[in-house]
């Protein structure tokens, strides 16, 4: 196989496997070679399980089931997911000896679908941070510019797919931790309706906000994974872009945004109008307190999980995560309950918006991938903390629990990907992915591969 095979979507790889152009073992070794060659550059993996992967590939090749699109497809998962016999570290020294006794539910489902697990991806420690920086395992750089961040917290998952080290990856999304790194690395990031994909066997960060999501090369690939991960997945009722009603937020989601990102999303909007979609301005819920509300929910919930380790292993946490846990200790129960009531109000108010439109369109991020080590970034002439900027347009939909998908829609003059975000009604996951698939199928935009020579 030639090098571009590493960047082929699952839809193409499945055809090659079915036709016998490649075997599962050959595909696995192709990725394994790239993982070894790019290990010091990508910093995408914390652990690998290639011996078990090779054994499964051999079994698949001996009795190949052609009707299963994931049969023989290598994937990886963020190191919050349990895989039996392998340490689930959370990207931290705290759980370096935490050997999983059984697989997470999503790992079991992908195993039954024939996908081949190859390893655990790097991440921002315990998913606490949108930059993806990790002082223990290193920080995965952006494949399009090694001086820039891949984004987080699912940094290694985005890097693994974007560097061509596996066909897809699983991540977690508490404020945009799947969608934002996917957007910054030229991938498709999908967060389902809250609770639609199981979180059993996944180290939690915030039970109220955590979603398991997917990072893939295309929306079509996201659909394949979603079907395997969600029993009883329904066929999408979306048949085209003509007649689709798309909501464009009046405020917040197009404010304090890089001008080239705005231009790319506006070109996409023009294309959608020409394709027959109806674009309507919509009034979103007030965003004034959303970041405060999100943090007021996150930190007590994170503390409730990590409190068991603080007394005996507290010194093993990174300084920034210890500071976050200390914040959780300072918040009152009254403040937490009030924040939860805000969350319910946000959900109700956004549901009302979907009485008017089929989906909502926003930029995925207000800025391109920040430089590694950047504390702040300049966005439309004003300074903003890097992590806040990365997730400013994504975190609200974790509170409301609505499905959301980010996908590439342009390239910045700095040589970095630009992405848009679609948000759908609760439990409209299949239709939302299909809308993104229709756009990527007909929109005249081709994302260049990263130059990894």
FITITI-445464 format. One line per 2 residues: number of its first residue (from 1); their letters; for each residue x, y, z of C-alpha. Coordinates in nm, 2 decimals. Example, Ala and Ser with C-alpha at 12.3 -4.5 7.8 and 13.67 -1.06 7.14 Angstrom:
1> as> 1.23/-0.45/0.78 ~ 1.37/-0.11/0.71
//
This chain:
1> xx> 0.00/0.00/0.00 ~ 0.11/0.36/-0.06
3> xx> 0.13/0.61/0.22 ~ -0.21/0.78/0.14
5> xx> -0.38/0.45/0.25 ~ -0.32/0.56/0.60
7> xx> -0.54/0.86/0.53 ~ -0.82/0.67/0.37
9> xx> -1.17/0.68/0.53 ~ -1.33/0.37/0.67
11> xx> -1.57/0.36/0.37 ~ -1.27/0.31/0.13
13> xx> -1.08/0.08/0.36 ~ -1.39/-0.14/0.40
15> xx> -1.41/-0.18/0.02 ~ -1.04/-0.27/-0.01
17> xx> -1.08/-0.53/0.26 ~ -1.39/-0.68/0.11
19> xx> -1.24/-0.70/-0.24 ~ -0.92/-0.86/-0.10
21> xx> -0.70/-0.57/-0.22 ~ -0.56/-0.57/0.13
23> xx> -0.59/-0.80/0.43 ~ -0.67/-0.70/0.79
25> xx> -0.31/-0.80/0.89 ~ -0.16/-0.58/0.61
27> xx> -0.37/-0.28/0.71 ~ -0.28/-0.32/1.07
29> xx> 0.10/-0.34/1.00 ~ 0.07/-0.04/0.78
31> xx> -0.06/0.16/1.07 ~ 0.19/-0.01/1.32
33> xx> 0.48/0.10/1.10 ~ 0.35/0.46/1.09
35> xx> 0.30/0.46/1.47 ~ 0.66/0.35/1.52
37> xx> 0.80/0.60/1.27 ~ 0.60/0.90/1.40
39> xx> 0.59/0.81/1.77 ~ 0.83/1.09/1.88
41> xx> 0.66/1.34/1.66 ~ 0.29/1.26/1.72
43> xx> 0.29/1.17/2.09 ~ -0.05/1.03/2.01
45> xx> -0.03/0.71/2.21 ~ 0.02/0.63/2.58
47> xx> 0.01/0.25/2.53 ~ -0.02/0.00/2.24
49> xx> -0.17/-0.35/2.22 ~ -0.04/-0.47/1.89
51> xx> 0.01/-0.83/1.99 ~ -0.36/-0.87/2.06
53> xx> -0.45/-0.67/1.75 ~ -0.24/-0.90/1.53
55> xx> -0.41/-1.20/1.67 ~ -0.75/-1.06/1.60
57> xx> -0.65/-0.95/1.25 ~ -0.54/-1.31/1.17
59> xx> -0.88/-1.44/1.29 ~ -1.06/-1.19/1.07
61> xx> -0.86/-1.28/0.76 ~ -0.92/-1.65/0.82
63> xx> -1.30/-1.59/0.81 ~ -1.38/-1.25/0.67
65> xx> -1.74/-1.12/0.71 ~ -1.77/-0.88/0.42
67> xx> -2.11/-0.73/0.53 ~ -1.96/-0.57/0.84
69> xx> -1.80/-0.24/0.75 ~ -1.59/-0.22/1.06
71> xx> -1.44/-0.57/1.01 ~ -1.06/-0.54/1.02
73> xx> -1.06/-0.16/1.08 ~ -0.80/-0.05/1.33
75> xx> -0.91/0.21/1.59 ~ -0.78/0.37/1.91
77> xx> -0.94/0.53/2.22 ~ -0.86/0.80/2.46
79> xx> -0.69/0.67/2.78 ~ -1.00/0.71/2.98
81> xx> -1.16/0.40/2.83 ~ -1.11/0.06/3.00
83> xx> -0.96/-0.22/2.79 ~ -0.92/-0.54/2.98
85> xx> -0.56/-0.61/3.09 ~ -0.43/-0.26/3.00
87> xx> -0.37/0.04/3.23 ~ -0.63/0.31/3.21
89> xx> -0.42/0.60/3.32 ~ -0.63/0.91/3.24
91> xx> -0.30/1.06/3.12 ~ -0.19/1.09/3.48
93> xx> 0.07/0.95/3.72 ~ -0.22/0.90/3.97
95> xx> -0.36/0.59/3.79 ~ -0.04/0.45/3.63
97> xx> -0.11/0.11/3.79 ~ -0.49/0.11/3.72
99> xx> -0.52/-0.21/3.51 ~ -0.87/-0.25/3.37
101> xx> -1.05/-0.57/3.47 ~ -1.29/-0.56/3.17
103> xx> -1.37/-0.36/2.86 ~ -1.57/-0.04/2.85
105> xx> -1.91/-0.10/2.69 ~ -1.81/0.09/2.37
107> xx> -1.50/-0.12/2.34 ~ -1.71/-0.44/2.36
109> xx> -1.94/-0.31/2.09 ~ -1.66/-0.22/1.85
111> xx> -1.50/-0.56/1.92 ~ -1.82/-0.74/1.83
113> xx> -1.84/-0.53/1.51 ~ -1.50/-0.65/1.40
115> xx> -1.30/-0.33/1.47 ~ -0.94/-0.39/1.59
117> xx> -0.83/-0.20/1.90 ~ -0.46/-0.09/1.87
119> xx> -0.39/0.14/2.16 ~ -0.47/0.42/2.41
121> xx> -0.44/0.78/2.31 ~ -0.28/1.06/2.50
123> xx> -0.49/1.34/2.65 ~ -0.50/1.64/2.88
125> xx> -0.47/1.49/3.23 ~ -0.81/1.34/3.32
127> xx> -0.97/1.55/3.04 ~ -0.92/1.87/3.24
129> xx> -0.83/2.12/2.97 ~ -0.90/2.21/2.61
131> xx> -0.53/2.26/2.50 ~ -0.44/1.89/2.52
133> xx> -0.11/1.97/2.69 ~ 0.03/1.69/2.91
135> xx> 0.35/1.73/3.12 ~ 0.39/1.35/3.17
137> xx> 0.33/1.20/2.82 ~ 0.41/1.51/2.61
139> xx> 0.18/1.73/2.41 ~ 0.06/1.60/2.07
141> xx> 0.13/1.87/1.81 ~ -0.10/1.96/1.53
143> xx> -0.02/1.76/1.22 ~ -0.06/2.07/1.00
145> xx> 0.19/2.27/1.20 ~ 0.41/2.10/1.48
147> xx> 0.44/2.43/1.66 ~ 0.07/2.44/1.72
149> xx> -0.17/2.24/1.95 ~ -0.38/1.95/1.83
151> xx> -0.64/2.07/2.09 ~ -0.79/1.88/2.37
153> xx> -0.87/1.72/2.58 ~ -0.89/1.43/2.32
155> xx> -0.55/1.55/2.18 ~ -0.40/1.21/2.12
157> xx> -0.72/1.08/1.96 ~ -0.72/1.37/1.71
159> xx> -0.35/1.33/1.65 ~ -0.37/0.96/1.59
161> xx> -0.63/0.99/1.32 ~ -0.49/1.31/1.16
163> xx> -0.14/1.17/1.15 ~ -0.27/0.86/0.98
165> xx> -0.20/0.62/1.27 ~ -0.54/0.46/1.28
167> xx> -0.87/0.49/1.09 ~ -1.08/0.63/1.38
169> xx> -1.07/0.71/1.75 ~ -1.30/0.74/2.04
171> xx> -1.28/1.04/2.27 ~ -1.48/1.21/2.54
173> xx> -1.65/1.55/2.51 ~ -1.74/1.75/2.82
175> xx> -1.71/2.10/2.67 ~ -1.60/2.02/2.31
177> xx> -1.31/1.78/2.38 ~ -1.39/1.57/2.07
179> xx> -1.53/1.84/1.84 ~ -1.27/2.11/1.90
181> xx> -0.95/1.89/1.84 ~ -1.12/1.73/1.54
183> xx> -1.19/2.08/1.40 ~ -0.83/2.20/1.46
185> xx> -0.68/1.89/1.30 ~ -0.90/1.86/0.99
187> xx> -1.13/1.58/1.11 ~ -1.49/1.52/1.18
189> xx> -1.58/1.52/1.55 ~ -1.92/1.39/1.66
191> xx> -2.08/1.43/2.00 ~ -2.41/1.24/2.03
193> xx> -2.73/1.33/2.22 ~ -2.64/1.30/2.59
195> xx> -2.65/0.94/2.70 ~ -2.70/0.79/2.35
197> xx> -2.35/0.63/2.35 ~ -2.27/0.44/2.67
199> xx> -2.01/0.59/2.91 ~ -1.98/0.26/3.11
201> xx> -1.62/0.18/3.18 ~ -1.50/0.54/3.10
203> xx> -1.33/0.74/3.37 ~ -1.57/1.03/3.43
205> xx> -1.48/1.40/3.45 ~ -1.83/1.54/3.49
207> xx> -2.13/1.31/3.49 ~ -2.37/1.58/3.39
209> xx> -2.17/1.69/3.08 ~ -1.96/1.39/2.97
211> xx> -2.04/1.24/2.62 ~ -1.85/0.97/2.44
213> xx> -1.78/1.08/2.08 ~ -1.60/0.98/1.77
215> xx> -1.31/1.13/1.56 ~ -1.31/1.02/1.20
217> xx> -1.20/1.13/0.85 ~ -1.56/1.18/0.73
219> xx> -1.92/1.21/0.84 ~ -1.99/0.88/0.66
221> xx> -1.73/0.72/0.89 ~ -1.90/0.88/1.19
223> xx> -2.23/0.72/1.08 ~ -2.06/0.37/1.06
225> xx> -1.92/0.40/1.41 ~ -2.25/0.54/1.55
227> xx> -2.44/0.25/1.41 ~ -2.20/0.00/1.58
229> xx> -2.21/0.19/1.91 ~ -2.58/0.25/1.95
231> xx> -2.82/-0.05/1.94 ~ -3.13/0.01/1.75
233> xx> -2.98/0.30/1.55 ~ -3.25/0.43/1.31
235> xx> -3.20/0.51/0.94 ~ -3.19/0.89/0.88
237> xx> -3.50/1.06/0.74 ~ -3.29/1.33/0.58
239> xx> -3.28/1.29/0.21 ~ -3.12/1.61/0.09
241> xx> -3.03/1.97/0.16 ~ -3.32/2.11/-0.04
243> xx> -3.58/2.23/0.21 ~ -3.37/2.19/0.51
245> xx> -3.42/2.48/0.76 ~ -3.09/2.59/0.92
247> xx> -3.07/2.82/1.21 ~ -2.80/3.09/1.22
249> xx> -2.75/3.23/1.58 ~ -2.80/3.61/1.60
251> xx> -2.54/3.65/1.87 ~ -2.23/3.50/2.04
253> xx> -2.15/3.22/1.79 ~ -2.03/3.46/1.52
255> xx> -1.87/3.72/1.76 ~ -1.50/3.76/1.84
257> xx> -1.41/3.52/1.57 ~ -1.11/3.51/1.33
259> xx> -1.22/3.68/1.00 ~ -1.10/3.39/0.78
261> xx> -1.31/3.15/0.98 ~ -1.61/3.37/0.94
263> xx> -1.54/3.40/0.57 ~ -1.52/3.02/0.53
265> xx> -1.85/2.96/0.73 ~ -2.02/3.23/0.53
267> xx> -1.91/3.06/0.20 ~ -2.06/2.74/0.33
269> xx> -2.38/2.93/0.42 ~ -2.40/3.06/0.06
271> xx> -2.35/2.72/-0.08 ~ -2.63/2.58/0.14
273> xx> -2.87/2.85/0.02 ~ -2.79/2.77/-0.34
275> xx> -2.85/2.40/-0.26 ~ -3.20/2.48/-0.15
277> xx> -3.16/2.50/0.23 ~ -3.35/2.78/0.41
279> xx> -3.13/2.98/0.65 ~ -3.31/3.16/0.93
281> xx> -3.18/3.39/1.20 ~ -3.25/3.24/1.55
283> xx> -3.23/3.39/1.90 ~ -3.03/3.15/2.12
285> xx> -3.05/3.13/2.50 ~ -2.84/3.39/2.68
287> xx> -2.48/3.30/2.69 ~ -2.38/3.55/2.96
289> xx> -2.32/3.30/3.24 ~ -2.27/2.98/3.04
291> xx> -1.89/2.93/3.12 ~ -1.95/3.00/3.49
293> xx> -2.24/2.76/3.50 ~ -2.04/2.49/3.32
295> xx> -1.74/2.52/3.56 ~ -1.98/2.52/3.86
297> xx> -2.11/2.18/3.75 ~ -1.78/2.04/3.64
299> xx> -1.55/2.10/3.93 ~ -1.77/1.95/4.22
301> xx> -1.84/1.65/4.00 ~ -1.47/1.60/3.92
303> xx> -1.39/1.64/4.29 ~ -1.64/1.37/4.38
305> xx> -1.46/1.12/4.16 ~ -1.10/1.22/4.25
307> xx> -1.15/1.27/4.62 ~ -1.07/0.90/4.67
309> xx> -0.71/0.96/4.55 ~ -0.63/1.30/4.69
311> xx> -0.53/1.20/5.03 ~ -0.28/0.93/4.93
313> xx> -0.18/1.04/4.58 ~ -0.25/1.41/4.57
315> xx> 0.11/1.50/4.50 ~ 0.09/1.30/4.17
317> xx> -0.17/1.53/4.01 ~ -0.05/1.81/3.79
319> xx> -0.06/2.16/3.95 ~ -0.34/2.29/3.72
321> xx> -0.57/1.99/3.80 ~ -0.51/2.02/4.17
323> xx> -0.61/2.38/4.14 ~ -0.93/2.28/3.97
325> xx> -1.01/2.03/4.24 ~ -0.95/2.29/4.50
327> xx> -1.21/2.51/4.32 ~ -1.45/2.22/4.35
329> xx> -1.39/2.21/4.72 ~ -1.48/2.58/4.75
331> xx> -1.81/2.57/4.57 ~ -2.12/2.55/4.78
333> xx> -2.40/2.29/4.73 ~ -2.64/2.59/4.67
335> xx> -2.42/2.71/4.39 ~ -2.40/2.37/4.23
337> xx> -2.78/2.32/4.25 ~ -2.84/2.67/4.10
339> xx> -2.60/2.58/3.81 ~ -2.79/2.26/3.75
341> xx> -3.11/2.46/3.73 ~ -2.95/2.69/3.47
343> xx> -2.86/2.37/3.27 ~ -3.23/2.26/3.27
345> xx> -3.33/2.61/3.15 ~ -3.07/2.60/2.87
347> xx> -3.20/2.27/2.76 ~ -3.56/2.39/2.76
349> xx> -3.48/2.71/2.58 ~ -3.28/2.54/2.31
351> xx> -3.55/2.29/2.25 ~ -3.78/2.58/2.17
353> xx> -3.53/2.70/1.90 ~ -3.57/2.36/1.74
355> xx> -3.94/2.42/1.70 ~ -3.83/2.66/1.43
357> xx> -3.54/2.49/1.25 ~ -3.40/2.15/1.17
359> xx> -3.04/2.22/1.27 ~ -2.82/2.51/1.38
361> xx> -2.49/2.61/1.21 ~ -2.20/2.78/1.38
363> xx> -1.82/2.80/1.33 ~ -1.66/2.51/1.52
365> xx> -1.40/2.74/1.69 ~ -1.34/3.11/1.69
367> xx> -0.97/3.07/1.64 ~ -0.73/2.83/1.46
369> xx> -0.50/2.60/1.66 ~ -0.30/2.80/1.91
371> xx> 0.08/2.77/1.95 ~ 0.20/2.51/2.19
373> xx> 0.25/2.67/2.53 ~ 0.02/2.97/2.45
375> xx> -0.16/3.09/2.76 ~ -0.37/3.34/2.56
377> xx> -0.46/3.39/2.20 ~ -0.56/3.70/2.01
379> xx> -0.91/3.67/1.87 ~ -1.05/3.96/1.67
381> xx> -0.81/4.20/1.84 ~ -0.87/4.09/2.20
383> xx> -0.68/3.84/2.42 ~ -0.86/3.53/2.55
385> xx> -0.73/3.23/2.74 ~ -0.64/2.96/2.49
387> xx> -0.86/2.69/2.64 ~ -1.16/2.92/2.65
389> xx> -1.12/3.01/2.29 ~ -1.09/2.65/2.17
391> xx> -1.42/2.55/2.33 ~ -1.62/2.88/2.32
393> xx> -1.86/2.76/2.05 ~ -1.89/2.40/2.16
395> xx> -1.93/2.38/2.54 ~ -2.29/2.51/2.56
397> xx> -2.42/2.20/2.38 ~ -2.27/1.97/2.64
399> xx> -2.50/2.14/2.90 ~ -2.80/2.11/2.67
401> xx> -2.71/1.76/2.56 ~ -2.80/1.82/2.20
403> xx> -2.60/1.62/1.93 ~ -2.33/1.82/1.75
405> xx> -2.08/1.75/1.47 ~ -1.79/1.95/1.35
407> xx> -1.64/1.91/1.00 ~ -1.38/2.09/0.78
409> xx> -1.50/2.37/0.56 ~ -1.18/2.57/0.47
411> xx> -0.81/2.63/0.51 ~ -0.67/2.93/0.69
413> xx> -0.39/3.13/0.53 ~ -0.17/3.01/0.82
415> xx> -0.20/2.66/0.67 ~ -0.44/2.52/0.94
417> xx> -0.79/2.37/0.90 ~ -1.11/2.57/0.96
419> xx> -1.43/2.39/1.06 ~ -1.81/2.44/1.10
421> xx> -2.04/2.29/1.35 ~ -2.40/2.16/1.31
423> xx> -2.62/2.10/1.61 ~ -2.94/1.90/1.60
425> xx> -3.25/1.82/1.81 ~ -3.23/1.57/2.09
427> xx> -3.21/1.21/1.94 ~ -3.18/1.34/1.59
429> xx> -2.82/1.20/1.57 ~ -2.87/1.00/1.26
431> xx> -3.02/1.29/1.07 ~ -2.75/1.53/1.19
433> xx> -2.47/1.30/1.07 ~ -2.65/1.25/0.74
435> xx> -2.68/1.62/0.69 ~ -2.30/1.66/0.75
437> xx> -2.24/1.37/0.51 ~ -2.45/1.53/0.24
439> xx> -2.26/1.86/0.28 ~ -1.92/1.69/0.26
441> xx> -2.04/1.49/-0.05 ~ -2.13/1.79/-0.25
443> xx> -1.95/2.09/-0.11 ~ -1.67/2.20/-0.33
445> xx> -1.39/2.18/-0.07 ~ -1.11/1.93/-0.04
447> xx> -0.89/1.94/0.27 ~ -0.52/1.89/0.19
449> xx> -0.34/1.61/0.38 ~ -0.08/1.73/0.64
451> xx> 0.27/1.74/0.50 ~ 0.45/1.48/0.72
453> x> 0.77/1.43/0.51
//
